[in-house]
Every structure is written in structure tokens, then in C-alpha cells.
Amino acid sequence: MNSISITANGLSKDYNHSSIFKDISFSLSSPASLSITGKNGAGKSTLSKIIAGLLSLTRGSITYSVNGKQIGIEEFKHHIGFVSPYLNLYDEFTALENLQFLSHIRSTTQQNSKRIKEMLTLVGLWNRKDDIVGTFSSGMKQRLKYAFALLHNPAVLILDEPTSNLDIEGIDVIWQIILEQKKSNILIIATNNNEEAHWCAQQIQVGTT
């Protein structure tokens, strides 16, 4: 099991000469959990994308370390799983084909056929594996995004609006995933739901200034 750490110092993001958030700092070493809270438009999704290496900072720095060795974000991305309502799936593919395509992109091992079955079973979609994703409900698509994110056993799981579009059964599935992630890895949740925010040991709040 790798020891993972993320350290953020003075993170700030501007857009069109306006500040979205500024001077955000935190430190996480596995196992750890962090919730990012704030009102709609406060920058929660933006910050989660920055941590995942999907957006650039205006000011500040983030360092990523594996087993005490600092590495760049492009290498660290291999350790990150990311779930968000705005991530797109391939609607013309089946659920199985979507995961097989991702597995091919990641150049993972032959054992991934077993892992794909495990993940689709975990999120309750194995019996729908051959169905076209374009026919899925929004909740089923959200479940499939979790299967995507977990396929490579990420040490860091970043969830933006983790229960978006999910019914009670789906939320129970995600809760079990979260509990497992928190045991030995890093969990980061961006949410404006107070209950979800308290799933994490640490909290930071973002907001416009």
C-alpha cells in the first residue's frame, strides 16, 4: 500500500479578473478525508478540478507525494479517481464497452476483465453491462462513473456532488465505497450538502470575496 500525500498552499483562482477563491491551504496524508463546502458558485467544483490536475491555478502551489517522493501531477493522475456530474460517458457504447475502452486507454493488465466485472457488480450494473449507456437513467450513469473512477484502485478519490442523481439504494452503494476509501486512502468530497460534508474528517469552505 502506497503512502500518499497532497499539500496545498495558498491556492487562488481568478476568472475574468474576479476572484473565485483565494488562499486555500490544506495537507492530507493517507488515510485522510476532506470536504470542500460552500454556496453554489463558490468554487467547489473548480477547486476539485484543480486538485485533480484538470484546471490550472492562478496562484499558490500543490505538491503530490508517493511514499515520500514528490512527483508531478501528470504522474500523480494515475493515482486519482474522479467522479462528477459533468463528466461524459460514451452514450453509443454499452456499459461494458465503456469500461473496456477506459482500461485500454490506461494500458492496464489482462486481469482488468475481472476488475471490470467486480466494479460493475459493485455499483449494481453487471446485469445491464450489455445495454447502451444512452438508454441509462441519470442515476445509472452516475453509478457507472463510479465504476470508471474505481477501475484502477485509486489512492485518491475525488467526488464532486457524490450523490447527484442517485436514489436511496444508489446512495447506500456510494456510502460503502466511501467507507472503504477512507480506511487507508484519501477521499475528497465537494458538496453543499451538510450531511455529505460531515462524511470527512477535515473541512474547508470556499467562497467569493
Rosetta blueprint (number, residue, H / E / L):
1 M L
2 N L
3 S L
4 I E
5 S E
6 I E
7 T E
8 A E
9 N E
10 G E
11 L E
12 S E
13 K E
14 D E
15 Y E
16 N L
17 H L
18 S E
19 S E
20 I E
21 F E
22 K E
23 D E
24 I E
25 S E
26 F E
27 S E
28 L E
29 S E
30 S L
31 P L
32 A E
33 S E
34 L E
35 S E
36 I E
37 T E
38 G L
39 K L
40 N L
41 G L
42 A L
43 G L
44 K H
45 S H
46 T H
47 L H
48 S H
49 K H
50 I H
51 I H
52 A L
53 G L
54 L L
55 L L
56 S L
57 L L
58 T L
59 R E
60 G E
61 S E
62 I E
63 T E
64 Y E
65 S E
66 V E
67 N L
68 G L
69 K E
70 Q E
71 I E
72 G L
73 I H
74 E H
75 E H
76 F H
77 K H
78 H H
79 H H
80 I E
81 G E
82 F E
83 V E
84 S L
85 P L
86 Y L
87 L L
88 N L
89 L L
90 Y L
91 D L
92 E L
93 F L
94 T E
95 A H
96 L H
97 E H
98 N H
99 L H
100 Q H
101 F H
102 L H
103 S H
104 H H
105 I H
106 R H
107 S L
108 T L
109 T L
110 Q L
111 Q L
112 N H
113 S H
114 K H
115 R H
116 I H
117 K H
118 E H
119 M H
120 L H
121 T H
122 L H
123 V L
124 G L
125 L L
126 W H
127 N H
128 R H
129 K L
130 D L
131 D L
132 I E
133 V H
134 G H
135 T H
136 F L
137 S L
138 S H
139 G H
140 M H
141 K H
142 Q H
143 R H
144 L H
145 K H
146 Y H
147 A H
148 F H
149 A H
150 L H
151 L L
152 H L
153 N L
154 P L
155 A L
156 V E
157 L E
158 I E
159 L E
160 D E
161 E L
162 P L
163 T L
164 S L
165 N L
166 L L
167 D L
168 I H
169 E H
170 G H
171 I H
172 D H
173 V H
174 I H
175 W H
176 Q H
177 I H
178 I H
179 L H
180 E H
181 Q H
182 K H
183 K H
184 S H
185 N L
186 I E
187 L E
188 I E
189 I E
190 A E
191 T L
192 N L
193 N L
194 N H
195 E H
196 E H
197 A H
198 H L
199 W L
200 C L
201 A L
202 Q E
203 Q E
204 I E
205 Q E
206 V L
207 G L
208 T L
209 T L
